[in-house]
Amino acid sequence: MLFQKRLTPLGIILLLFTLNVGLTGCYHKKTPSQFRLPDSIQEAQISRRIKEADDSLKNKKPTNEEKTWQSNTLSMDLFAFRVKHHYSQGFNFVVHDDSLMLLRQQPEEVVNKMKTDSFAVRKGKSMVVADVRILPNDSIDSVWVRVATEDYAFGWSRESKLLKHVDPDDPISQFISLFSNVHLLVFLVVILLISVSYLMRKILRRNANIVHFNDINSFYPTLLALIVATSAAFYASIQLFAPETWREFYFHPSLNPFSQPLLLNIFLLLVWAMIIIAIAAIDDVRRLLRSGDALIYLCGLAGICAVNYIVFSVLTLYYVGYLLLLAYIYYAILVWRKRHSDTYECGNCGARLHRKGRCPHCGVINE
């Protein structure tokens, strides 16, 4: 029996780790839905946004060399490339891997298997797109990108290889990239679930206040948890049904909820609502609870919100998240209404009661 008691927590931790490795791996390998928004519609929305934003590509009067990117048999319009690939000449990247190898010679020499030379660009170095060339006879990747480093060195790389080693030179894009890292997510998920399980056990044993279970007299914490769950489901839905729209946001992020295509506008409104409701919830918790209890409550609330984000952002990719979200919203509102419909309070322990009589918490008769 002693061996079993010691084995059980270890087994639970291993089960959680295995489950989350599987879920996180599926999350990043999941292909877009077959019911997704057609690329033509997404690209039309992106084009309209660029033109409405008075993008420099629209007003620029290109020279003959800049008007098209040419190869032996194929040319591509500058604006069309910007819409489809989300970047163009003059776009800034920063290396996020240990190093990126760039070709000194022309890409045709690689395609023709000629002898070439390359050089490395180290992590954290900035670079700018100087040129793009389309090589249809390259069986690996027909798009080649020429970049200029901050050390004034020029080099070529296949687009597929380049984008694996760089991020857009924008803090929001780098934040998105950081939290899309599989290994980081696995680590955070496992640590989070263990921490939340331990915290919930402590809170419930102390009969302390916690959202959904022994909540305070404020709807803001419940509303915050619901908004986080909804935002996570909506975020996964964009990646599932409109992946090109999300890629456009990744390359050109903005916190303005009225400057993006409709789906991203809704997502950004949810993010801003999350921030505002979080501030209101913290203020109410600080007002209704003592410092120690308030800290425990906020830790529990943060844990619930983190679990909501992980669960709904993963399960929505498999459509289960939509039904679960509806059930969660119904449960959360039902629990809150039931608790706050109580009209009496125990004179001994302070617990809220539906009616007069024996308190189910301390056993004292209230008349």
C-alpha positions as CSV (number, residue, x, y, z in Angstrom):
1,M,0.0,0.0,0.0
2,L,2.8,2.4,0.8
3,F,4.4,1.7,-2.6
4,Q,1.1,2.4,-4.3
5,K,0.7,5.7,-2.5
6,R,4.1,6.8,-3.6
7,L,3.6,5.6,-7.1
8,T,0.3,7.3,-7.7
9,P,1.5,10.9,-7.8
10,L,4.4,9.9,-10.0
11,G,2.1,8.1,-12.4
12,I,-0.2,11.1,-12.5
13,I,2.8,13.4,-13.4
14,L,4.0,11.0,-16.1
15,L,0.4,10.8,-17.5
16,L,0.1,14.6,-17.6
17,F,3.5,14.9,-19.3
18,T,2.7,12.3,-21.9
19,L,-0.8,13.8,-22.6
20,N,0.6,17.3,-23.0
21,V,3.5,16.2,-25.2
22,G,0.9,14.6,-27.5
23,L,-1.5,17.5,-27.4
24,T,1.2,20.2,-27.9
25,G,2.8,18.2,-30.7
26,C,-0.6,17.8,-32.4
27,Y,-1.3,21.5,-31.9
28,H,1.7,22.5,-34.0
29,K,1.4,19.8,-36.6
30,K,-2.3,20.3,-37.1
31,T,-3.1,21.2,-40.7
32,P,-5.8,23.9,-41.5
33,S,-9.3,22.6,-41.7
34,Q,-10.8,21.5,-45.1
35,F,-13.6,23.9,-44.3
36,R,-11.2,26.9,-44.0
37,L,-11.8,30.3,-45.6
38,P,-10.4,30.1,-49.2
39,D,-7.0,31.8,-49.7
40,S,-8.5,34.0,-52.4
41,I,-10.9,35.6,-49.8
42,Q,-8.2,36.0,-47.2
43,E,-5.8,37.5,-49.7
44,A,-8.5,39.9,-50.9
45,Q,-9.0,41.1,-47.3
46,I,-5.3,41.5,-46.9
47,S,-5.1,43.5,-50.1
48,R,-7.9,45.8,-49.0
49,R,-6.3,46.4,-45.7
50,I,-3.0,47.3,-47.2
51,K,-4.6,49.7,-49.7
52,E,-6.7,51.3,-46.9
53,A,-3.6,51.7,-44.8
54,D,-1.9,53.6,-47.7
55,D,0.9,51.1,-47.9
56,S,4.0,52.3,-49.6
57,L,3.8,49.4,-52.1
58,K,0.6,50.9,-53.4
59,N,1.9,54.4,-54.0
60,K,5.4,53.5,-55.0
61,K,6.2,54.2,-58.7
62,P,8.7,51.3,-59.3
63,T,11.5,51.3,-61.8
64,N,11.8,48.6,-64.4
65,E,14.0,46.6,-62.1
66,E,11.7,47.0,-59.1
67,K,8.4,46.5,-60.8
68,T,8.9,42.8,-61.1
69,W,11.1,40.1,-59.8
70,Q,12.3,38.1,-62.8
71,S,13.8,34.7,-63.5
72,N,14.3,33.0,-66.8
73,T,10.6,32.0,-67.2
74,L,8.6,33.7,-64.4
75,S,8.0,37.1,-63.0
76,M,6.0,38.1,-60.0
77,D,4.3,41.5,-59.2
78,L,5.7,43.2,-56.1
79,F,2.2,43.8,-54.6
80,A,1.0,40.3,-55.3
81,F,4.1,38.8,-53.6
82,R,3.5,41.1,-50.6
83,V,-0.1,39.8,-50.3
84,K,0.7,36.2,-50.7
85,H,4.0,36.0,-48.7
86,H,3.2,38.8,-46.2
87,Y,6.6,40.5,-46.7
88,S,8.5,42.3,-49.5
89,Q,11.6,44.4,-50.2
90,G,12.6,46.4,-47.2
91,F,11.0,44.1,-44.6
92,N,13.1,43.6,-41.4
93,F,13.9,40.2,-39.8
94,V,15.9,39.2,-36.8
95,V,17.7,35.8,-36.4
96,H,16.2,33.7,-33.6
97,D,18.2,30.5,-34.0
98,D,21.9,30.1,-33.2
99,S,22.9,31.0,-36.8
100,L,21.6,31.3,-40.3
101,M,23.7,30.3,-43.3
102,L,23.6,32.6,-46.3
103,L,24.9,32.0,-49.8
104,R,27.3,34.5,-51.2
105,Q,26.8,33.5,-54.9
106,Q,23.7,33.7,-57.0
107,P,21.0,31.0,-56.3
108,E,21.2,29.7,-59.9
109,E,24.6,28.4,-59.1
110,V,23.2,26.2,-56.3
111,V,20.4,25.0,-58.6
112,N,23.0,24.1,-61.2
113,K,25.1,22.4,-58.5
114,M,28.1,24.6,-58.9
115,K,30.6,25.3,-56.2
116,T,29.4,27.9,-53.8
117,D,30.5,29.7,-50.5
118,S,28.4,30.7,-47.6
119,F,28.6,32.7,-44.3
120,A,26.8,32.6,-41.0
121,V,24.6,35.3,-39.4
122,R,24.5,34.9,-35.6
123,K,21.5,34.9,-33.3
124,G,20.0,38.3,-32.6
125,K,21.4,40.0,-35.8
126,S,19.0,42.1,-37.8
127,M,18.6,41.9,-41.6
128,V,16.5,43.4,-44.3
129,V,15.0,41.9,-47.5
130,A,16.9,43.3,-50.4
131,D,15.6,41.2,-53.3
132,V,13.5,38.2,-54.2
133,R,14.0,35.8,-57.1
134,I,11.7,33.1,-58.4
135,L,13.4,30.0,-59.8
136,P,10.8,27.6,-61.0
137,N,13.4,25.0,-61.9
138,D,14.4,24.7,-58.2
139,S,12.8,21.5,-57.0
140,I,13.3,22.3,-53.3
141,D,11.9,25.9,-53.1
142,S,11.3,28.2,-56.0
143,V,11.5,31.4,-53.9
144,W,14.9,32.8,-53.1
145,V,15.4,35.8,-50.8
146,R,18.4,38.1,-50.7
147,V,19.0,39.8,-47.4
148,A,21.4,42.5,-46.2
149,T,22.7,42.1,-42.7
150,E,23.5,44.9,-40.2
151,D,27.2,44.3,-41.0
152,Y,26.5,45.2,-44.7
153,A,26.9,41.7,-45.9
154,F,24.6,40.4,-48.6
155,G,23.5,36.7,-49.0
156,W,20.8,34.5,-50.5
157,S,18.6,31.8,-48.9
158,R,15.6,29.7,-49.9
159,E,12.5,31.3,-48.4
160,S,11.5,28.1,-46.5
161,K,14.9,27.9,-44.8
162,L,15.0,31.6,-44.1
163,L,11.6,31.7,-42.3
164,K,12.6,28.8,-40.1
165,H,15.5,30.8,-38.6
166,V,14.1,34.3,-38.4
167,D,11.3,36.3,-36.9
168,P,9.9,39.7,-38.0
169,D,11.7,42.5,-36.2
170,D,8.7,43.4,-34.0
171,P,8.3,42.6,-30.3
172,I,4.7,41.3,-30.8
173,S,5.8,38.9,-33.6
174,Q,8.7,37.7,-31.4
175,F,6.3,37.2,-28.5
176,I,4.0,35.1,-30.7
177,S,7.0,33.1,-32.0
178,L,8.3,32.5,-28.4
179,F,5.0,31.0,-27.2
180,S,4.7,28.9,-30.4
181,N,7.8,27.0,-29.4
182,V,6.9,23.3,-28.8
183,H,9.5,22.6,-26.1
184,L,8.6,25.8,-24.2
185,L,4.9,25.0,-24.3
186,V,5.5,21.4,-23.1
187,F,7.5,22.7,-20.1
188,L,5.0,25.4,-19.3
189,V,2.0,23.1,-19.5
190,V,3.5,20.4,-17.3
191,I,4.7,22.9,-14.6
192,L,1.4,24.7,-14.8
193,L,-0.8,21.7,-14.3
194,I,1.3,20.4,-11.4
195,S,1.3,23.9,-9.8
196,V,-2.5,24.4,-10.3
197,S,-3.2,20.9,-8.9
198,Y,-1.1,21.7,-5.8
199,L,-2.7,25.1,-5.4
200,M,-6.2,23.9,-5.8
201,R,-5.6,21.2,-3.2
202,K,-4.3,23.8,-0.7
203,I,-7.2,26.2,-1.4
204,L,-9.9,23.6,-1.1
205,R,-8.5,22.2,2.2
206,R,-8.4,25.7,3.7
207,N,-11.9,26.4,2.3
208,A,-10.5,29.6,0.8
209,N,-12.2,31.6,-1.9
210,I,-11.7,30.5,-5.5
211,V,-13.4,31.3,-8.7
212,H,-16.2,28.8,-9.7
213,F,-16.0,26.9,-6.4
214,N,-16.1,29.3,-3.5
215,D,-16.3,32.6,-5.3
216,I,-16.4,36.2,-3.9
217,N,-19.2,38.6,-4.4
218,S,-18.0,39.8,-7.8
219,F,-18.7,38.7,-11.3
220,Y,-15.5,40.0,-12.8
221,P,-13.3,36.9,-12.0
222,T,-15.9,34.6,-13.6
223,L,-16.2,36.9,-16.6
224,L,-12.4,37.0,-16.9
225,A,-12.2,33.2,-17.0
226,L,-14.9,33.1,-19.6
227,I,-13.2,35.7,-21.8
228,V,-9.9,33.8,-21.6
229,A,-11.6,30.6,-22.7
230,T,-13.5,32.3,-25.5
231,S,-10.3,34.1,-26.7
232,A,-8.4,30.8,-26.7
233,A,-11.1,29.1,-28.8
234,F,-11.3,32.0,-31.2
235,Y,-7.5,32.1,-31.5
236,A,-7.5,28.4,-32.5
237,S,-10.4,29.0,-34.9
238,I,-8.4,31.6,-36.8
239,Q,-5.5,29.3,-37.2
240,L,-7.8,26.5,-38.2
241,F,-10.1,28.3,-40.7
242,A,-8.1,31.4,-41.7
243,P,-4.4,30.5,-41.4
244,E,-3.2,33.2,-43.9
245,T,-5.0,35.9,-42.0
246,W,-3.1,34.8,-38.9
247,R,0.2,34.8,-40.8
248,E,-0.5,38.3,-42.0
249,F,-1.0,39.4,-38.3
250,Y,2.2,37.6,-37.3
251,F,4.2,39.5,-39.9
252,H,2.4,42.8,-39.4
253,P,1.0,42.8,-35.8
254,S,-1.0,45.6,-34.3
255,L,-2.8,46.2,-31.0
256,N,-5.4,48.4,-32.8
257,P,-8.6,46.4,-32.8
258,F,-10.0,48.3,-35.8
259,S,-7.0,48.1,-38.2
260,Q,-7.1,44.4,-39.1
261,P,-9.5,42.0,-41.0
262,L,-12.7,41.3,-39.2
263,L,-11.6,38.0,-37.5
264,L,-8.5,39.7,-36.1
265,N,-10.5,42.7,-35.0
266,I,-12.7,40.5,-32.9
267,F,-9.7,38.7,-31.5
268,L,-8.0,42.0,-30.5
269,L,-11.3,43.2,-28.9
270,L,-11.3,40.1,-26.8
271,V,-7.7,40.7,-25.8
272,W,-8.4,44.3,-24.8
273,A,-11.6,43.1,-22.9
274,M,-9.4,40.6,-21.1
275,I,-7.0,43.3,-19.9
276,I,-9.8,45.6,-18.8
277,I,-11.7,42.9,-16.9
278,A,-8.5,41.7,-15.3
279,I,-7.9,45.1,-13.9
280,A,-11.5,45.3,-12.6
281,A,-11.2,41.8,-11.1
282,I,-8.0,42.6,-9.3
283,D,-9.5,45.8,-7.9
284,D,-12.6,43.9,-6.6
285,V,-10.5,41.1,-5.1
286,R,-8.3,43.7,-3.3
287,R,-11.4,45.4,-1.9
288,L,-13.3,42.3,-0.8
289,L,-10.5,40.1,0.6
290,R,-7.6,40.6,3.0
291,S,-4.1,40.7,1.5
292,G,-3.2,37.1,2.1
293,D,-6.5,35.7,1.0
294,A,-6.5,38.1,-2.0
295,L,-3.1,36.8,-3.1
296,I,-4.2,33.1,-2.9
297,Y,-7.4,34.0,-4.8
298,L,-5.6,35.8,-7.6
299,C,-3.1,32.9,-7.9
300,G,-6.0,30.5,-8.2
301,L,-7.7,32.7,-10.8
302,A,-4.5,32.9,-12.8
303,G,-4.2,29.1,-12.7
304,I,-7.8,28.7,-13.9
305,C,-7.3,31.2,-16.7
306,A,-4.1,29.4,-17.8
307,V,-5.8,26.0,-17.8
308,N,-8.6,27.5,-19.9
309,Y,-6.2,28.9,-22.4
310,I,-4.4,25.5,-22.9
311,V,-7.5,23.4,-22.9
312,F,-9.6,25.5,-25.3
313,S,-6.8,26.5,-27.7
314,V,-5.9,22.8,-28.1
315,L,-9.3,21.1,-28.1
316,T,-10.8,23.7,-30.5
317,L,-8.5,22.4,-33.2
318,Y,-10.4,19.1,-33.0
319,Y,-13.8,20.9,-32.8
320,V,-14.4,19.5,-29.3
321,G,-13.6,22.9,-27.9
322,Y,-16.8,24.5,-29.2
323,L,-19.1,22.2,-27.3
324,L,-16.9,22.3,-24.2
325,L,-16.9,26.1,-24.4
326,L,-20.7,26.3,-24.4
327,A,-20.9,23.8,-21.5
328,Y,-18.3,25.8,-19.6
329,I,-20.1,29.1,-20.1
330,Y,-23.4,27.6,-19.0
331,Y,-21.7,26.0,-15.9
332,A,-19.8,29.1,-14.9
333,I,-22.9,31.4,-15.1
334,L,-25.1,28.8,-13.4
335,V,-22.7,28.4,-10.5
336,W,-22.3,32.2,-10.1
337,R,-26.1,32.8,-10.2
338,K,-26.8,30.0,-7.8
339,R,-24.3,31.2,-5.3
340,H,-25.3,34.9,-5.5
341,S,-29.0,34.1,-5.3
342,D,-28.4,33.2,-1.7
343,T,-30.2,35.8,0.5
344,Y,-29.0,34.7,4.0
345,E,-25.7,34.5,5.8
346,C,-24.6,32.1,8.6
347,G,-24.2,34.1,11.8
348,N,-21.4,31.8,12.9
349,C,-19.1,31.1,9.9
350,G,-20.4,33.7,7.4
351,A,-21.3,31.1,4.7
352,R,-24.1,32.2,2.4
353,L,-27.4,30.2,2.7
354,H,-30.4,29.6,0.5
355,R,-32.8,29.6,3.5
356,K,-32.8,29.8,7.3
357,G,-32.0,26.6,9.3
358,R,-28.9,24.5,9.8
359,C,-25.7,25.7,8.1
360,P,-24.2,22.9,6.0
361,H,-20.7,24.3,6.7
362,C,-20.6,24.6,10.5
363,G,-23.9,23.0,11.6
364,V,-25.2,26.0,13.6
365,I,-28.9,26.6,13.5
366,N,-29.8,30.0,12.0
367,E,-33.3,31.5,12.7
